[in-house]
Amino acid sequence: MTRNTFSKIVKKYIHLIYGDSINTSQVNKLFLTIEKIFKLKKKKNPRDQLWSEKDILLITYADSISNFGQKNLKTLNQFLKQFCREFQIIHILPFFPYSSDDGFAVIDYKKIKNDHGDWTDLKKITKNFKVMIDLVINHCSSENQLFKNFLNNKTPGKGFFISDKNKFKESVKIVRPRSSSLSKKVHLANKEAYVWCTFSHDQVDFDFKNLDVLIYFFGIIKFYLDQNIKALRLDAVAFLWKKLGTRCINLPETHEIIRLIRIIVEYYYDEVLIITETNIPSHENLSYFGNNNEAHCIYNFTFAPLLIHSIISGNSFYLKKWSRGMPPAQEKNAYLNFISSHDGIGLRPLEGILPEEEIGKYISFLKNQGALLTYRKYKKKESVYEVNITLLNSLQETYYGKDKFDMQRFILAHAILFSVEGIPAIYIQNLLGSKNDNSKVKKTGLNRSINRRNWEYDEVKYKLKKSENKNCEIYNSLINLMKIRKKQPAFHPNATQFTLQLEEQFYGIWRQSIDKSQSIFCINNLTKFKRKISLLDINLISTDKWFDLISRKKLNNIDDELIFDPYQTYWITNKRYK
């Protein structure tokens, strides 16, 4: 792309964001400021593809694993090199100095919390892995110097936040993921005022109507990418632009800002991915692909709660209905799939997919497994926003009671994760086989702490190497599935996917490689019963030879029946890559 073309696109987005509030002279000045921030354009060496079937992502905190007397990032690097060589991308959750929300109330965007180490420690991880970090762009800590300056009318920070002399009118219309009040009373220039707080009173929202805020974050982006960061996760980005009288979510200006970020990042840096975190209903979430000009990847938030529901109910009806209707991602877009994360199981993505009665049953079931509930308020009505529980605990039994197949269900969930269209992401607590950490909840007072255990490195090494241990069984099972997946071109994130029309006790998809040379039929028994399927029902081509990638067995006769053990998965392929 030439500088002239780049300039035209950037200026177009700026006009679309700020409209009549900005004139041509200001637009030109802003463009020159952007050029000055990012300086000279480097020679680029782009890959033909941004991702492949080999890409698997690990989600972790810097201190998910610690070693007494050692900086956490150094310990994490040791763990990654010893146990995580099958991963290509590591998402390290916020490691900055913070005041609350386990890192998402950022005090200083350019510093690393002392317990974790420094940028040199992080760069050592980037030598062996692509690293994704959070751009906490919607808000910052009330202890951030920017906010302190705002209160005292000093720069930088002056005008950076949304304030009003009264509580914000029409706030009842605003969509938020919390039940706390939107307005926080502050003392501003010797007078009382209110500031906008979408998430908590310790997390104060930026005002992107102020051009200086946009410029500030371009500087932060430049700083991160210069540390060899390869992916930016735009945290809570759906709430970025505010306009009273609207729902203040998914506004057009938000989308234009994402487009602006992407074009600038693509112009100046090789192979850096923009990922949006938008825990909202599926059809709204899809809009963050834009026309292949917004996020490279979007978090596939509906997949996790829907998959868990299908497994505990033993019924794929809603999962199949949803997956049949999901559009394939375009060539330079991909879904980021996960079944557990540092947050809870979000319920908003189920809106319009599961009936309300079924959602209520689902919540009650998970609560009986030890889950904690987090609420939000909308139009003066409270409802469950997310369910906080580990994946292992959520699958320890089903709607039909306890049994001996909890491990099989856990592995089944990951087998499906590794097979569906998109890039799979594994949360470190799943890799280690963590259960509900109620002691940490008691200590922190935060529901989300239930799935944020802090492990000692020596304990991790012991559990993952002791073969008769459940943690070791989980780890080895997941690593084995990952090794198989990474060799199959039909598991490319953009390879064709088709949902099979099987009875509801099964969930099955067909994947085909981009060059059409390999097909894989991924079929999963969602029940504790032995079941069978006629191979004729899945349309295996008679002239091909078929194998199961997991059991490594040949299918000698396509007229036979395929027998499934409880919660068993088959990956049946016509071309096996070793």
Secondary structure, DSSP 8 states (H G I E B T S, - for coil): --HHHHHHHHHHHHHHHHGGGS-HHHHHHHHHHHHHHH-S-------S-S--TT--EEEE-TTSEE-TTS-HHHHHHHHHHHH-TT-SEEEE---S-BSSGGGTSBS-TT---TTT--HHHHHHHHTTSEEEEEE--SEEETTSHHHHHHHTT-TTTTT-B-EESS--TTGGG---S-SS-SEEEEEETTEEEEEE-SSBTTEEEB-TTSHHHHHHHHHHHHHHHTTT--EEEETTGGG-S--TTS--SS-HHHHHHHHHHHHHHHHHSSS-EEEE---S-HHHHHGGGTTTTS-SEEE-TTHHHHHHHHHHHT--HHHHHHHHH-----TT-EEEEES--SS-EESGGGTTTS-HHHHHHHHHHHHHTT-EEEEEEETTEEEEEEEE--HHHHTSEETTEE-S-HHHHHHHHHHHHHHSSSEEEEEHHHHTT----HHHHHHH--GGGGG---EEHHHHHHHHH-TTSHHHHHHHHHHHHHHHHTT-GGGSTTSEEEE----TTEEEEEEE-TTS--EEEEEEE-SSS-EEEEGGGGT--TTS-EEETTT--EE--TTSEEEE-TT-EEEEESS---
